[in-house]
Amino acid sequence: MKDKVMGIGIVCDLTGLTERQIRYYEERQLVFPVRSKGGARKYSFEDVERLKEINDKLRDGFHTFELRKPGRLCCE
């Protein structure tokens, strides 16, 4: 597993997305942050790139269900 080191605020700065957008993508099972002991979401650089890709594709007209990775479960 890639290191999950960034909080959601840093990810917002790097992607230009809002916290709400990022949480929505998580709800739609498009990105899978880990949780710290305190419950804070932690993201990797790979997650940041995935979020940018998701946002680009949604702007191009894709739907969230089309962007799910095959075989990926919410708890992986």
C-alpha positions in Angstrom: 0.0 0.0 0.0 1.2 3.5 -0.8 1.8 5.8 2.2 -1.3 7.7 3.1 0.2 10.9 4.6 -1.9 13.9 3.6 -5.0 15.3 5.2 -8.0 16.5 3.2 -7.0 20.2 3.4 -3.7 19.6 1.7 -5.4 17.4 -0.9 -7.9 20.3 -1.6 -4.9 22.6 -2.2 -3.2 20.2 -4.5 -6.3 19.3 -6.6 -8.5 22.4 -6.5 -11.4 20.3 -5.2 -13.5 21.1 -2.2 -13.7 18.9 0.9 -17.3 18.1 0.0 -16.3 17.0 -3.6 -13.6 14.7 -2.2 -16.0 13.2 0.4 -18.6 12.7 -2.4 -16.0 10.8 -4.5 -15.3 8.6 -1.5 -19.0 8.0 -1.0 -19.2 6.9 -4.6 -16.3 4.5 -4.0 -14.0 6.3 -6.4 -11.2 7.0 -3.9 -10.3 5.1 -0.7 -8.5 7.1 2.0 -7.5 5.4 5.2 -8.6 6.8 8.5 -6.3 7.8 11.4 -7.1 6.7 14.9 -8.9 10.0 15.4 -11.0 9.4 12.2 -9.3 11.9 9.9 -9.0 10.9 6.3 -5.4 10.3 5.0 -4.5 10.3 1.3 -1.5 9.3 -0.7 0.1 11.0 -3.7 -1.6 8.3 -5.8 -5.0 9.3 -4.4 -4.3 12.9 -5.4 -3.6 11.9 -8.9 -6.7 9.7 -9.0 -8.8 12.6 -7.7 -7.5 14.9 -10.5 -8.3 12.2 -13.1 -11.8 11.7 -11.7 -12.5 15.4 -11.8 -11.2 15.7 -15.3 -13.4 12.8 -16.5 -16.5 14.2 -14.8 -15.9 17.5 -16.5 -15.7 15.6 -19.8 -19.2 14.1 -19.3 -18.5 10.8 -17.6 -20.7 9.6 -14.7 -19.3 8.5 -11.4 -20.5 4.9 -11.9 -18.3 4.7 -15.0 -15.2 5.7 -13.1 -15.2 2.9 -10.5 -12.3 0.6 -10.7 -13.4 -3.0 -11.5 -13.3 -5.3 -8.6 -12.6 -2.6 -6.0 -14.5 -2.9 -2.8 -15.2 0.0 -0.4 -13.0 -1.5 2.3 -9.9 -2.3 0.2 
